[in-house]
Amino acid sequence: MHPDRVYHVEHVVTIDGAKLYAVTDMIFNGEQPIAVLIWGGKPGKEYPLVSVPLDPAHLSEHRDGQITHRYERLD
């Protein structure tokens, strides 16, 4: 699957108990948002090699520089 558009989602990552913000590539498969952690393939023919589906209920549009969305999940 080669995405038509790649977005950038800001989200919280917990490392050694510290909550930090990170920005990850994100694509959509229909209405399903998917965070892409590692891309595979050759330039121009990339595909998601390691990805995680996101819950759309916690995703919002957020325009700030390169960031297009924010994912906020309170766990």
Residue pairs with C-beta under 8 A, 6 or more apart in sequence:
1 29
1 47
1 48
2 41
2 45
2 46
2 47
3 27
3 28
3 48
5 27
5 28
6 25
6 26
6 27
6 36
7 25
7 26
7 27
7 28
7 68
7 69
8 23
8 24
8 25
8 26
8 66
8 67
8 68
8 69
9 23
9 24
9 25
9 26
9 33
9 35
9 54
9 59
9 67
9 68
9 69
9 70
9 71
10 21
10 22
10 23
10 62
10 64
10 67
10 69
10 70
10 71
11 21
11 22
11 23
11 24
11 35
11 70
11 71
11 72
11 73
12 19
12 20
12 21
12 22
12 72
12 73
13 19
13 20
13 21
13 22
14 20
23 66
23 67
24 35
24 36
24 37
25 35
25 36
25 39
26 33
26 34
26 35
26 36
26 54
26 68
26 69
27 33
27 34
27 36
27 48
28 34
31 56
32 53
32 54
32 56
33 53
33 54
33 56
33 59
33 69
34 48
34 51
34 52
34 53
34 54
35 51
35 52
35 53
35 54
35 71
36 48
36 50
36 51
37 50
37 51
37 52
38 48
38 49
38 50
39 46
39 47
39 48
39 49
40 46
40 47
40 48
40 49
41 47
41 49
54 71
55 73
58 71
58 72
58 73
59 69
59 70
59 71
60 69
60 70
60 72
61 68
61 69
62 68
62 69
62 70
